[in-house]
Amino acid sequence: MAGGFGPDSHPDLMEDIQSTLETISRLQRERTTLLGRASVRRGRVTAVVNADSVLVDLKFGRDVEDLEYSELARAVIEAVQQASADVARKSKELMAPLDEQRARLPKLSDLVPGMPDLRDRVPKPERAPVTKPVTQEIFGDADKYDSREPGVTDSGW
């Protein structure tokens, strides 16, 4: 292809693309090992989340029984949110080399005359709210269950 675009027309670009793909693969594997941690209420509640911000461990420390149920629930939410922020920061740090590699790659518009730069047109993901929904019922029919039935707090459980 004279003057066109093919594997032989830009050998350095093809090497850069291959290197970027290898970096992506390596970083994706490394990302799966990340954990985010946070402790709140003077260490009474500690949460650990995985790279996808899924809660994988929850520990209650000394004097946790001094917290009211509502305080304990709020502490768990705060610990998980802070642990999620921690793992997000670690993910961003891990991916920094990839961002640098991508920045070195030419834009499609550099390779194809008249082609718009599509990187600027990719929509940014919206963040989900971190507050309790006001109008949406979260637990469905949970309040219809008889709290006198045996549960995890029952000594016979």
N, C-alpha and C positions, 0 to 999 in steps of 0.2 A: 504494500500500500504506500505509494509515494505521497508523502506529505500527510498521510492519514494517521489514524491511531490504531496500533496493533501491538502485540507483545514485543515485536522487534523494534518498534519505532521509539520506545522510551524504556530502555532496559533498567535504568536507575529507578524510574518510577515503579516498575514492576517489583524490583527488589524492596523498595520502600513499602509498597502495599503488602507484600509477603511478610515483611518484618512487623508491620502493624498488626496483621492478622495473628501472627505468633504472639505478639505482646498481648493482644486481646484475650487469646486463649489462656495464656499464663495468668493474667490478672483475674480472669473469671474464676479460675481454680483457686487462686490465693484468696479472693474475696469470700469464698464459701467458708473459710476458716475464721473470718472476723467475728468478734464478739463485742457487744457494747455492754458496759456495766454502769450502774448508778446506785448510790445509796442515799436515802432521804431520812428525815426525822432522826438525825443523829445516829444513823446506822441501824435504825430499827427495821427498816425495809430495804432490801437490796434486790434489784432485778438484773437479770442477764438476758440479752436478746441476741439472736443470731444475725447474720448479714442481711436478712430480709425483715428485720425488726420483729421477729416472732419470739415471744417470751419462751425461753428454754430453761430458766431457773429463777426461783423466787425464794428468798430466805428472809425469815423474821429474826431479828436480833433481840438482845436483852431489853426488857421492859416494854415489849410490843403490846403486852396486855394492858398497859396504861392508856392505850389509844382507844377511843370510841370506835365503833364499827364504821361510822361515816369517815372518821379520820384515817382509819386503816385503809379503807377503800380509796380515798383520795391519795394517800401515800403510795399505794400500789400503782395507781395511774401515773403519778408524778415520776416514780422510779422508772417505770417502763418508758415513759416519754423521754426522760433524760438519757436512758440507756440507748434508745433509738437515735437520739441526736448524737450520742457518742459513736455509734457504729456508722452513722451517716458521715461524720467527720473523718473517721478512719477510712471509709470507702473512697471519699473524695481524695484523701492523701494518697491512697493506693493507686487511684486512676490518674493522678497527675502526670506520670510519664506518658501515658497514652494520649492525653490532651496535647502534650508537647509534640508527640510524634504526628498526630493528626494535623496540627498547625503547620508542620513542615510539608505536608502533602499539598500538591497543587489543587486548586478548586476546579470543578468541572468546567467552569467558564474560562479557565486558563487553557484548557485542552480543546474545547469545542467553541470556536468563535460564535458569538451571539447567544450562547447558552447562559441563562441567568444563574446566579449563585444561589443554589437551593439551600445551603446551610442556614442562611438568614431567614428562610421561609418556614423552617421546621418549627411547629408550635411548641412552646415551653409547657411542660406538664404542670397542671394545677396541683397545689397542695391540698390535701384533704383536711378538714377541720380537726382540731385536737380538743374540742369542747364537746360536752354531752349534748346530743340533739334535744331541742326543746319540744318540738311538735311530734317527733317520731317516737313511736313506742318501741323501745329497745328489746325488752324481754318478753313481749307477746303476752301469753297467758300465764306467766310465772306467778303473778299475784293470786291466781285462782287456786293454787295448790295449798293444801292444808299444811301449815307449818308444824302441826302436832304430829305429823307422820315421821317415822324414824328417818334420820338423815346422818350426815357425816359427823354431827356433833353428838349423836346418840351414843351412849356408852356401849350399846350392844352391836354397834356397827363394825 
